[in-house]
Amino acid sequence: MRFEIRASNRSHWSWVLVNETEETVVESRRGFPSQAQATAAAMAFAQLVARAGRNLAGVPRAGGFL
């Protein structure tokens, strides 16, 4: 999976997470006034997902898949 930063115009940017087959998995609910802000928001979201994966109930921490 990868994040894409997209512009609908010069003052509206968003991020989209796409999978290996180019399908949208999730996209930002809001727009951002700059590419840099959309990129920062995507990075923050990625960190939250990684933290959630580490705290997933029932998944062993050592040797887990995340």
mmCIF file as gemmi writes it, N, C-alpha and C atoms, coordinates in Angstrom:
data_model
loop_
_atom_site.group_PDB
_atom_site.id
_atom_site.type_symbol
_atom_site.label_atom_id
_atom_site.label_alt_id
_atom_site.label_comp_id
_atom_site.label_asym_id
_atom_site.label_entity_id
_atom_site.label_seq_id
_atom_site.pdbx_PDB_ins_code
_atom_site.Cartn_x
_atom_site.Cartn_y
_atom_site.Cartn_z
_atom_site.occupancy
_atom_site.B_iso_or_equiv
_atom_site.pdbx_formal_charge
_atom_site.auth_seq_id
_atom_site.auth_asym_id
_atom_site.pdbx_PDB_model_num
ATOM 1 N N . MET Axp A 1 ? 0.837 -1.177 0 1 0 ? 1 A 1
ATOM 2 C CA . MET Axp A 1 ? 0 0 0 1 0 ? 1 A 1
ATOM 3 C C . MET Axp A 1 ? 0.88 1.238 0 1 0 ? 1 A 1
ATOM 4 N N . ARG Axp A 2 ? 0.292 2.321 -0.468 1 0 ? 2 A 1
ATOM 5 C CA . ARG Axp A 2 ? 1.031 3.575 -0.481 1 0 ? 2 A 1
ATOM 6 C C . ARG Axp A 2 ? 0.054 4.748 -0.373 1 0 ? 2 A 1
ATOM 7 N N . PHE Axp A 3 ? 0.578 5.856 0.103 1 0 ? 3 A 1
ATOM 8 C CA . PHE Axp A 3 ? -0.192 7.086 0.156 1 0 ? 3 A 1
ATOM 9 C C . PHE Axp A 3 ? 0.051 7.883 -1.119 1 0 ? 3 A 1
ATOM 10 N N . GLU Axp A 4 ? -0.994 8.537 -1.576 1 0 ? 4 A 1
ATOM 11 C CA . GLU Axp A 4 ? -0.875 9.491 -2.67 1 0 ? 4 A 1
ATOM 12 C C . GLU Axp A 4 ? -1.417 10.821 -2.17 1 0 ? 4 A 1
ATOM 13 N N . ILE Axp A 5 ? -0.742 11.885 -2.532 1 0 ? 5 A 1
ATOM 14 C CA . ILE Axp A 5 ? -1.21 13.23 -2.224 1 0 ? 5 A 1
ATOM 15 C C . ILE Axp A 5 ? -1.792 13.782 -3.513 1 0 ? 5 A 1
ATOM 16 N N . ARG Axp A 6 ? -3.041 14.21 -3.442 1 0 ? 6 A 1
ATOM 17 C CA . ARG Axp A 6 ? -3.739 14.64 -4.655 1 0 ? 6 A 1
ATOM 18 C C . ARG Axp A 6 ? -4.229 16.078 -4.52 1 0 ? 6 A 1
ATOM 19 N N . ALA Axp A 7 ? -4.228 16.771 -5.626 1 0 ? 7 A 1
ATOM 20 C CA . ALA Axp A 7 ? -4.726 18.143 -5.661 1 0 ? 7 A 1
ATOM 21 C C . ALA Axp A 7 ? -5.97 18.22 -6.523 1 0 ? 7 A 1
ATOM 22 N N . SER Axp A 8 ? -7.013 18.834 -5.993 1 0 ? 8 A 1
ATOM 23 C CA . SER Axp A 8 ? -8.181 19.076 -6.837 1 0 ? 8 A 1
ATOM 24 C C . SER Axp A 8 ? -8.099 20.477 -7.434 1 0 ? 8 A 1
ATOM 25 N N . ASN Axp A 9 ? -7.349 21.329 -6.777 1 0 ? 9 A 1
ATOM 26 C CA . ASN Axp A 9 ? -6.983 22.636 -7.319 1 0 ? 9 A 1
ATOM 27 C C . ASN Axp A 9 ? -5.793 23.145 -6.511 1 0 ? 9 A 1
ATOM 28 N N . ARG Axp A 10 ? -5.338 24.341 -6.75 1 0 ? 10 A 1
ATOM 29 C CA . ARG Axp A 10 ? -4.11 24.82 -6.092 1 0 ? 10 A 1
ATOM 30 C C . ARG Axp A 10 ? -4.259 25.012 -4.587 1 0 ? 10 A 1
ATOM 31 N N . SER Axp A 11 ? -5.489 25.11 -4.101 1 0 ? 11 A 1
ATOM 32 C CA . SER Axp A 11 ? -5.673 25.361 -2.674 1 0 ? 11 A 1
ATOM 33 C C . SER Axp A 11 ? -6.442 24.245 -1.964 1 0 ? 11 A 1
ATOM 34 N N . HIS Axp A 12 ? -6.551 23.094 -2.596 1 0 ? 12 A 1
ATOM 35 C CA . HIS Axp A 12 ? -7.248 21.974 -1.963 1 0 ? 12 A 1
ATOM 36 C C . HIS Axp A 12 ? -6.499 20.68 -2.251 1 0 ? 12 A 1
ATOM 37 N N . TRP Axp A 13 ? -5.895 20.141 -1.203 1 0 ? 13 A 1
ATOM 38 C CA . TRP Axp A 13 ? -5.112 18.907 -1.304 1 0 ? 13 A 1
ATOM 39 C C . TRP Axp A 13 ? -5.705 17.869 -0.37 1 0 ? 13 A 1
ATOM 40 N N . SER Axp A 14 ? -5.525 16.596 -0.707 1 0 ? 14 A 1
ATOM 41 C CA . SER Axp A 14 ? -5.977 15.504 0.15 1 0 ? 14 A 1
ATOM 42 C C . SER Axp A 14 ? -5.008 14.339 0.022 1 0 ? 14 A 1
ATOM 43 N N . TRP Axp A 15 ? -5.124 13.382 0.945 1 0 ? 15 A 1
ATOM 44 C CA . TRP Axp A 15 ? -4.321 12.169 0.839 1 0 ? 15 A 1
ATOM 45 C C . TRP Axp A 15 ? -5.248 10.985 0.628 1 0 ? 15 A 1
ATOM 46 N N . VAL Axp A 16 ? -4.717 9.958 -0.032 1 0 ? 16 A 1
ATOM 47 C CA . VAL Axp A 16 ? -5.458 8.729 -0.322 1 0 ? 16 A 1
ATOM 48 C C . VAL Axp A 16 ? -4.5 7.565 -0.1 1 0 ? 16 A 1
ATOM 49 N N . LEU Axp A 17 ? -4.983 6.538 0.577 1 0 ? 17 A 1
ATOM 50 C CA . LEU Axp A 17 ? -4.22 5.306 0.736 1 0 ? 17 A 1
ATOM 51 C C . LEU Axp A 17 ? -4.756 4.309 -0.274 1 0 ? 17 A 1
ATOM 52 N N . VAL Axp A 18 ? -3.887 3.826 -1.163 1 0 ? 18 A 1
ATOM 53 C CA . VAL Axp A 18 ? -4.306 2.878 -2.2 1 0 ? 18 A 1
ATOM 54 C C . VAL Axp A 18 ? -3.576 1.555 -2.016 1 0 ? 18 A 1
ATOM 55 N N . ASN Axp A 19 ? -4.238 0.485 -2.435 1 0 ? 19 A 1
ATOM 56 C CA . ASN Axp A 19 ? -3.616 -0.837 -2.313 1 0 ? 19 A 1
ATOM 57 C C . ASN Axp A 19 ? -2.876 -1.199 -3.595 1 0 ? 19 A 1
ATOM 58 N N . GLU Axp A 20 ? -2.423 -2.435 -3.662 1 0 ? 20 A 1
ATOM 59 C CA . GLU Axp A 20 ? -1.602 -2.892 -4.779 1 0 ? 20 A 1
ATOM 60 C C . GLU Axp A 20 ? -2.346 -2.899 -6.114 1 0 ? 20 A 1
ATOM 61 N N . THR Axp A 21 ? -3.665 -2.962 -6.068 1 0 ? 21 A 1
ATOM 62 C CA . THR Axp A 21 ? -4.456 -2.961 -7.306 1 0 ? 21 A 1
ATOM 63 C C . THR Axp A 21 ? -5.053 -1.584 -7.6 1 0 ? 21 A 1
ATOM 64 N N . GLU Axp A 22 ? -4.477 -0.556 -6.972 1 0 ? 22 A 1
ATOM 65 C CA . GLU Axp A 22 ? -4.878 0.841 -7.19 1 0 ? 22 A 1
ATOM 66 C C . GLU Axp A 22 ? -6.267 1.18 -6.658 1 0 ? 22 A 1
ATOM 67 N N . GLU Axp A 23 ? -6.822 0.329 -5.796 1 0 ? 23 A 1
ATOM 68 C CA . GLU Axp A 23 ? -8.113 0.633 -5.185 1 0 ? 23 A 1
ATOM 69 C C . GLU Axp A 23 ? -7.914 1.536 -3.98 1 0 ? 23 A 1
ATOM 70 N N . THR Axp A 24 ? -8.812 2.475 -3.786 1 0 ? 24 A 1
ATOM 71 C CA . THR Axp A 24 ? -8.746 3.35 -2.618 1 0 ? 24 A 1
ATOM 72 C C . THR Axp A 24 ? -9.147 2.566 -1.385 1 0 ? 24 A 1
ATOM 73 N N . VAL Axp A 25 ? -8.281 2.572 -0.378 1 0 ? 25 A 1
ATOM 74 C CA . VAL Axp A 25 ? -8.566 1.917 0.891 1 0 ? 25 A 1
ATOM 75 C C . VAL Axp A 25 ? -9.22 2.918 1.832 1 0 ? 25 A 1
ATOM 76 N N . VAL Axp A 26 ? -8.633 4.098 1.928 1 0 ? 26 A 1
ATOM 77 C CA . VAL Axp A 26 ? -9.172 5.176 2.762 1 0 ? 26 A 1
ATOM 78 C C . VAL Axp A 26 ? -8.659 6.5 2.204 1 0 ? 26 A 1
ATOM 79 N N . GLU Axp A 27 ? -9.439 7.546 2.411 1 0 ? 27 A 1
ATOM 80 C CA . GLU Axp A 27 ? -8.997 8.866 1.977 1 0 ? 27 A 1
ATOM 81 C C . GLU Axp A 27 ? -9.314 9.879 3.061 1 0 ? 27 A 1
ATOM 82 N N . SER Axp A 28 ? -8.597 10.965 3.037 1 0 ? 28 A 1
ATOM 83 C CA . SER Axp A 28 ? -8.806 11.99 4.053 1 0 ? 28 A 1
ATOM 84 C C . SER Axp A 28 ? -10.22 12.525 3.971 1 0 ? 28 A 1
ATOM 85 N N . ARG Axp A 29 ? -10.776 12.799 5.132 1 0 ? 29 A 1
ATOM 86 C CA . ARG Axp A 29 ? -12.139 13.321 5.195 1 0 ? 29 A 1
ATOM 87 C C . ARG Axp A 29 ? -12.18 14.817 4.93 1 0 ? 29 A 1
ATOM 88 N N . ARG Axp A 30 ? -11.063 15.446 5.033 1 0 ? 30 A 1
ATOM 89 C CA . ARG Axp A 30 ? -11.022 16.89 4.836 1 0 ? 30 A 1
ATOM 90 C C . ARG Axp A 30 ? -9.943 17.253 3.841 1 0 ? 30 A 1
ATOM 91 N N . GLY Axp A 31 ? -10.025 18.445 3.346 1 0 ? 31 A 1
ATOM 92 C CA . GLY Axp A 31 ? -9.011 18.947 2.44 1 0 ? 31 A 1
ATOM 93 C C . GLY Axp A 31 ? -8.003 19.794 3.195 1 0 ? 31 A 1
ATOM 94 N N . PHE Axp A 32 ? -6.865 20.008 2.584 1 0 ? 32 A 1
ATOM 95 C CA . PHE Axp A 32 ? -5.793 20.787 3.191 1 0 ? 32 A 1
ATOM 96 C C . PHE Axp A 32 ? -5.384 21.893 2.229 1 0 ? 32 A 1
ATOM 97 N N . PRO Axp A 33 ? -4.964 23.034 2.769 1 0 ? 33 A 1
ATOM 98 C CA . PRO Axp A 33 ? -4.632 24.163 1.902 1 0 ? 33 A 1
ATOM 99 C C . PRO Axp A 33 ? -3.291 24.044 1.181 1 0 ? 33 A 1
ATOM 100 N N . SER Axp A 34 ? -2.488 23.036 1.539 1 0 ? 34 A 1
ATOM 101 C CA . SER Axp A 34 ? -1.195 22.889 0.867 1 0 ? 34 A 1
ATOM 102 C C . SER Axp A 34 ? -0.821 21.412 0.766 1 0 ? 34 A 1
ATOM 103 N N . GLN Axp A 35 ? 0.072 21.143 -0.161 1 0 ? 35 A 1
ATOM 104 C CA . GLN Axp A 35 ? 0.584 19.782 -0.334 1 0 ? 35 A 1
ATOM 105 C C . GLN Axp A 35 ? 1.339 19.347 0.92 1 0 ? 35 A 1
ATOM 106 N N . ALA Axp A 36 ? 2.089 20.262 1.514 1 0 ? 36 A 1
ATOM 107 C CA . ALA Axp A 36 ? 2.861 19.934 2.713 1 0 ? 36 A 1
ATOM 108 C C . ALA Axp A 36 ? 1.947 19.523 3.871 1 0 ? 36 A 1
ATOM 109 N N . GLN Axp A 37 ? 0.825 20.213 4.032 1 0 ? 37 A 1
ATOM 110 C CA . GLN Axp A 37 ? -0.094 19.87 5.112 1 0 ? 37 A 1
ATOM 111 C C . GLN Axp A 37 ? -0.781 18.53 4.856 1 0 ? 37 A 1
ATOM 112 N N . ALA Axp A 38 ? -1.121 18.255 3.628 1 0 ? 38 A 1
ATOM 113 C CA . ALA Axp A 38 ? -1.718 16.956 3.297 1 0 ? 38 A 1
ATOM 114 C C . ALA Axp A 38 ? -0.713 15.831 3.531 1 0 ? 38 A 1
ATOM 115 N N . THR Axp A 39 ? 0.535 16.068 3.181 1 0 ? 39 A 1
ATOM 116 C CA . THR Axp A 39 ? 1.588 15.071 3.411 1 0 ? 39 A 1
ATOM 117 C C . THR Axp A 39 ? 1.781 14.825 4.897 1 0 ? 39 A 1
ATOM 118 N N . ALA Axp A 40 ? 1.82 15.889 5.687 1 0 ? 40 A 1
ATOM 119 C CA . ALA Axp A 40 ? 1.974 15.748 7.137 1 0 ? 40 A 1
ATOM 120 C C . ALA Axp A 40 ? 0.798 14.987 7.738 1 0 ? 40 A 1
ATOM 121 N N . ALA Axp A 41 ? -0.401 15.252 7.264 1 0 ? 41 A 1
ATOM 122 C CA . ALA Axp A 41 ? -1.582 14.547 7.763 1 0 ? 41 A 1
ATOM 123 C C . ALA Axp A 41 ? -1.524 13.064 7.411 1 0 ? 41 A 1
ATOM 124 N N . ALA Axp A 42 ? -1.071 12.729 6.216 1 0 ? 42 A 1
ATOM 125 C CA . ALA Axp A 42 ? -0.928 11.324 5.813 1 0 ? 42 A 1
ATOM 126 C C . ALA Axp A 42 ? 0.101 10.621 6.688 1 0 ? 42 A 1
ATOM 127 N N . MET Axp A 43 ? 1.202 11.289 6.97 1 0 ? 43 A 1
ATOM 128 C CA . MET Axp A 43 ? 2.232 10.697 7.834 1 0 ? 43 A 1
ATOM 129 C C . MET Axp A 43 ? 1.701 10.496 9.252 1 0 ? 43 A 1
ATOM 130 N N . ALA Axp A 44 ? 0.934 11.445 9.763 1 0 ? 44 A 1
ATOM 131 C CA . ALA Axp A 44 ? 0.354 11.303 11.101 1 0 ? 44 A 1
ATOM 132 C C . ALA Axp A 44 ? -0.631 10.136 11.133 1 0 ? 44 A 1
ATOM 133 N N . PHE Axp A 45 ? -1.44 10.002 10.094 1 0 ? 45 A 1
ATOM 134 C CA . PHE Axp A 45 ? -2.385 8.891 10.021 1 0 ? 45 A 1
ATOM 135 C C . PHE Axp A 45 ? -1.637 7.553 9.986 1 0 ? 45 A 1
ATOM 136 N N . ALA Axp A 46 ? -0.564 7.481 9.208 1 0 ? 46 A 1
ATOM 137 C CA . ALA Axp A 46 ? 0.234 6.254 9.124 1 0 ? 46 A 1
ATOM 138 C C . ALA Axp A 46 ? 0.787 5.879 10.496 1 0 ? 46 A 1
ATOM 139 N N . GLN Axp A 47 ? 1.237 6.858 11.259 1 0 ? 47 A 1
ATOM 140 C CA . GLN Axp A 47 ? 1.76 6.583 12.599 1 0 ? 47 A 1
ATOM 141 C C . GLN Axp A 47 ? 0.66 6.088 13.528 1 0 ? 47 A 1
ATOM 142 N N . LEU Axp A 48 ? -0.545 6.654 13.434 1 0 ? 48 A 1
ATOM 143 C CA . LEU Axp A 48 ? -1.66 6.193 14.257 1 0 ? 48 A 1
ATOM 144 C C . LEU Axp A 48 ? -2.036 4.752 13.925 1 0 ? 48 A 1
ATOM 145 N N . VAL Axp A 49 ? -2.025 4.41 12.65 1 0 ? 49 A 1
ATOM 146 C CA . VAL Axp A 49 ? -2.348 3.039 12.241 1 0 ? 49 A 1
ATOM 147 C C . VAL Axp A 49 ? -1.28 2.074 12.741 1 0 ? 49 A 1
ATOM 148 N N . ALA Axp A 50 ? -0.019 2.467 12.653 1 0 ? 50 A 1
ATOM 149 C CA . ALA Axp A 50 ? 1.063 1.608 13.148 1 0 ? 50 A 1
ATOM 150 C C . ALA Axp A 50 ? 0.928 1.386 14.654 1 0 ? 50 A 1
ATOM 151 N N . ARG Axp A 51 ? 0.599 2.439 15.382 1 0 ? 51 A 1
ATOM 152 C CA . ARG Axp A 51 ? 0.413 2.321 16.832 1 0 ? 51 A 1
ATOM 153 C C . ARG Axp A 51 ? -0.779 1.417 17.137 1 0 ? 51 A 1
ATOM 154 N N . ALA Axp A 52 ? -1.853 1.554 16.401 1 0 ? 52 A 1
ATOM 155 C CA . ALA Axp A 52 ? -3.028 0.708 16.603 1 0 ? 52 A 1
ATOM 156 C C . ALA Axp A 52 ? -2.678 -0.758 16.331 1 0 ? 52 A 1
ATOM 157 N N . GLY Axp A 53 ? -1.864 -1.007 15.318 1 0 ? 53 A 1
ATOM 158 C CA . GLY Axp A 53 ? -1.449 -2.371 15.01 1 0 ? 53 A 1
ATOM 159 C C . GLY Axp A 53 ? -0.633 -2.991 16.127 1 0 ? 53 A 1
ATOM 160 N N . ARG Axp A 54 ? 0.207 -2.182 16.761 1 0 ? 54 A 1
ATOM 161 C CA . ARG Axp A 54 ? 1.008 -2.69 17.873 1 0 ? 54 A 1
ATOM 162 C C . ARG Axp A 54 ? 0.149 -2.999 19.082 1 0 ? 54 A 1
ATOM 163 N N . ASN Axp A 55 ? -0.981 -2.322 19.201 1 0 ? 55 A 1
ATOM 164 C CA . ASN Axp A 55 ? -1.86 -2.507 20.351 1 0 ? 55 A 1
ATOM 165 C C . ASN Axp A 55 ? -3.042 -3.411 20.053 1 0 ? 55 A 1
ATOM 166 N N . LEU Axp A 56 ? -3.015 -4.086 18.927 1 0 ? 56 A 1
ATOM 167 C CA . LEU Axp A 56 ? -4.11 -4.945 18.525 1 0 ? 56 A 1
ATOM 168 C C . LEU Axp A 56 ? -4.243 -6.107 19.499 1 0 ? 56 A 1
ATOM 169 N N . ALA Axp A 57 ? -5.414 -6.279 20.069 1 0 ? 57 A 1
ATOM 170 C CA . ALA Axp A 57 ? -5.652 -7.345 21.04 1 0 ? 57 A 1
ATOM 171 C C . ALA Axp A 57 ? -5.555 -8.705 20.355 1 0 ? 57 A 1
ATOM 172 N N . GLY Axp A 58 ? -4.909 -9.638 21.019 1 0 ? 58 A 1
ATOM 173 C CA . GLY Axp A 58 ? -4.829 -10.995 20.518 1 0 ? 58 A 1
ATOM 174 C C . GLY Axp A 58 ? -3.666 -11.264 19.593 1 0 ? 58 A 1
ATOM 175 N N . VAL Axp A 59 ? -2.894 -10.241 19.245 1 0 ? 59 A 1
ATOM 176 C CA . VAL Axp A 59 ? -1.743 -10.44 18.368 1 0 ? 59 A 1
ATOM 177 C C . VAL Axp A 59 ? -0.486 -10.446 19.231 1 0 ? 59 A 1
ATOM 178 N N . PRO Axp A 60 ? 0.299 -11.507 19.154 1 0 ? 60 A 1
ATOM 179 C CA . PRO Axp A 60 ? 1.542 -11.536 19.941 1 0 ? 60 A 1
ATOM 180 C C . PRO Axp A 60 ? 2.477 -10.405 19.521 1 0 ? 60 A 1
ATOM 181 N N . ARG Axp A 61 ? 3.097 -9.764 20.481 1 0 ? 61 A 1
ATOM 182 C CA . ARG Axp A 61 ? 4.008 -8.654 20.177 1 0 ? 61 A 1
ATOM 183 C C . ARG Axp A 61 ? 5.297 -9.151 19.532 1 0 ? 61 A 1
ATOM 184 N N . ALA Axp A 62 ? 5.936 -10.11 20.128 1 0 ? 62 A 1
ATOM 185 C CA . ALA Axp A 62 ? 7.199 -10.613 19.576 1 0 ? 62 A 1
ATOM 186 C C . ALA Axp A 62 ? 6.9 -11.554 18.416 1 0 ? 62 A 1
ATOM 187 N N . GLY Axp A 63 ? 7.453 -11.258 17.26 1 0 ? 63 A 1
ATOM 188 C CA . GLY Axp A 63 ? 7.263 -12.116 16.108 1 0 ? 63 A 1
ATOM 189 C C . GLY Axp A 63 ? 5.907 -11.981 15.446 1 0 ? 63 A 1
ATOM 190 N N . GLY Axp A 64 ? 5.151 -10.946 15.818 1 0 ? 64 A 1
ATOM 191 C CA . GLY Axp A 64 ? 3.847 -10.719 15.187 1 0 ? 64 A 1
ATOM 192 C C . GLY Axp A 64 ? 4.025 -10.274 13.743 1 0 ? 64 A 1
ATOM 193 N N . PHE Axp A 65 ? 2.946 -10.138 13.037 1 0 ? 65 A 1
ATOM 194 C CA . PHE Axp A 65 ? 3.037 -9.785 11.627 1 0 ? 65 A 1
ATOM 195 C C . PHE Axp A 65 ? 3.19 -8.298 11.401 1 0 ? 65 A 1
ATOM 196 N N . LEU Axp A 66 ? 3.086 -7.468 12.408 1 0 ? 66 A 1
ATOM 197 C CA . LEU Axp A 66 ? 3.249 -6.022 12.219 1 0 ? 66 A 1
ATOM 198 C C . LEU Axp A 66 ? 4.577 -5.536 12.715 1 0 ? 66 A 1
